């Protein structure tokens, strides 16, 4: 079994993040799609990271803008912000093979994500990641079977009942912890495995860290998924390592 590779905000090392071109690049490289999703004022689910942004002397809050207003904004990189349904439509031919990982702005965005994914028959292909156990618990009430992933706060360096609520994770049927790549990632990975959980690792962008993460193994467990801006480089290292 090899680690699954998600293109972080698409193949964002090569294309503008959270755009159709970045997602297409990631899929063409053989990776899945990671994106941030949030709702506009008129309840349109878009792929965009920042809850607010500044252009010139003007500041904008995504949740207070309609889709039309957002599309009228001229970004410095000329990005076009896609609707999530546009992303799903673009990859409907590959829908059975692509995995999607989503960071959500809030519970409301998460519920809309579940509903839309259900309409596209993609509930089995999506994973929802969040740092807030309350938000994850509310989403669990909406759907008993969706894949929920707990993103670990970056100040936690070891997994135990003293650092996180392991019982609550189990009650929510969450068996994956998503962690940022860091200096002592090996020790954190081992503590996750020792507590019967699987590990995803994000922010794996240097060749050195790619090689480190690929080689990690503890009690016959490996990193189950890796997020990177450079899916092609990581996949080449994985394929060489698992020859």
N, C-alpha and C positions, 0 to 999 in steps of 0.2 A: 504494500500500500504506500502510495506517495502522498506528500502534502498537496492539497488543492491550492491553486493559485488564483487569487482575486486581483484584478487590475484596480488599484486604488483610485477611485473617481475616474475609472477607465484607465487607459494607459497614459496617465497624466504626466509621465516623464517625457512624452512625445507630442501630446496633443493638449489642448485646453481642457482643464479638468471639468468633469460632469457635463460633457457635451456628447452629442451623438458620434462625432468623429473619434473622441477618446474611447467611447464604449466599443465602437466598431474595431478600433485598433486592438483593444484588449482581446476581443473575441477572435480576431484574425490570428492573434498570437497563440491562441489556445487557452486563454484565461477566462475566468468568470468576471462578473461586473459588480463592483462596489460603488455605491452612490449615496449621497445625502439627499433626503427628501423632506420637503416642507410644503405647507399649504399657503396659497395666496388668499387675499381677502375674499375673493369669490370662490374659494374652496377648490382651486385647481392644484393638483399635486405636481410639483416641479422638482427637477433634479438641480439642486443648488445648495451650497454649503453654508454660507454666512447668513445669519438671521437679519443682519443689516449690512449695508455697504455705503461707502462714501465716494462720490465722483465730483471732483472739483470742490466747490463749497457746499454741495448739497449732500445730505444724508438720507438714506432710504431704508425703510423697514419692510421686509418682504411680506409679513403677515398683514400689513396695512395697505398693501397695493393690490390692485387687480392684475390679472394676467396681461391684459391689454397695456396697462401702465408699465409693467415690467418689460414687456416686449418693446416698448417705445424707448427704453433706455439704451443709449449707445455706450457700450463698454469699451475700454481702451484696447482690449484684445479682440473686439468685434465678436465676442461669443454670442451664440444663440442658445438660450436656456430651453432645454427640452421638457415637455410634459412627460410624466412617467408612462402614460398610455402610448405616447409616440415611441418611446424606447421599446416597450413590449411589442408594438406593431412591427418595428424594424427587425426584431429578432424572432418573429413568430415561426420561421422555418427551423430555427435552432432551439426552440423553446424547451424541448425535452432534454437538452444536454447542457444548457447554461444554468449556472447557479448565480443567484443574485444575493448580495448582502447590502442591507440598507441601514444607515444611521438615520434616525428619525428626529424631527425637531421637537415633537411632543406627542402626547397620547392621541390627539385628534388626527394628526398626520399618520400615526400608526394604524388607526382604525380605517382610514381611507385607503391606506396601502393594503391592508388585509382584504378589504372589499374589492378593490380593483384587481388584485392578484387572483382572487377567487373568480371574478368575471372572466379573466384570461386563462383560467384553469392552471394557474402557476403557483398555487399555495405550497405545493411540495418543492418548489424551486427557490423559494425565498427564505432568507434568514434576516431577522430584525435584531440589531445590536443597540444596546443602550447602557449607560452608566447608572440609570435610576431604577432601582428595584421596584419602586412604586409604579412607575410607568409600565415596566414589564409585567407586573402583577395585574394591572388593569387590562393590558392586552391579552393576557392569558384568559381572563374572564370572557373576552370577546371570541377567543378561539382556543380550544383545548389542545389542538394538534400542531399549531404553527411552530416553527423553529425559532426559539428565542435564545439570544446569546448575551451574556453579561460582560460588558466592557469594564475592566478593572480600573479604578482610579489609579493614577500614576504614582501616588505616594505610598501605595501598598507594595511591599517587596516579597511578601511570603503569604501563602494561603493557609489559613487555619480558622477555627471557630472564633478566635479572638480578633481576627482582622476583617472577616466578612461573615455574613449570615448564611452559612452553608445549608442549614436546615431549610431556610426559606427558598434557596435555589432549588433544592431537591423537591420541595412542595410545588414549585412552579414548573417542574419538569425541565429545568435548565441544566444541561450537562456540559456546557462549553463556557470557558472563560477566555475573553479576548484581551490580550495584553500588548502594550507597546514594546517594541524591541529596545532593550537597554543593556547597560554594561554587564549586569549579572543575570542575564536572561535565563541562563542554564539552571540556576538555583530556583528561580521562580517557576520555571517549567516543571522541574522535579516536584515542587510542592503542590502544583496543580494536579499532576498525575497521581501523587501519593494520596490525594483526597478523592480519587475516583472520577476526576473530571478530564475533559479533553481541552486542548489548548490551541487557540488561534493566536497568531502574532502579526501585528501591523507595524507599519513604518520600517519595513525591511528593504532598504533602498541601496545600500552600498554592497559591493561585491563581497567584502569581508563579512558583513553581517549575513548575507545570503548563505555563504558557506557555513558559517557558525550554526545558523538555524536549521539548515538541512541535515547537519550531522548530529543534532541533538536526538538522543534516544534514552528513555528511562523506563524500566519495566516493560520493555517491548513496545512502548508508545512513542510516537513521533508528534511533531506539530501537525495538527490535522489540516490546518489551512494557514496560508501566508498571504498577507496583503503587501503589494509593492507597486511603485510607480513604473517599474520596468519589468513587465511580465516576461518578455522574451529572454532577458538575461537570466532571470531566476529559473525559468523553465529549462533553459539549456543546462544550468548547473544541476538541477534536479535530475534531468535525464542522464547526464553523465554520471552522477553519483549512484543512480539506481540501475546502471547497466548490468 
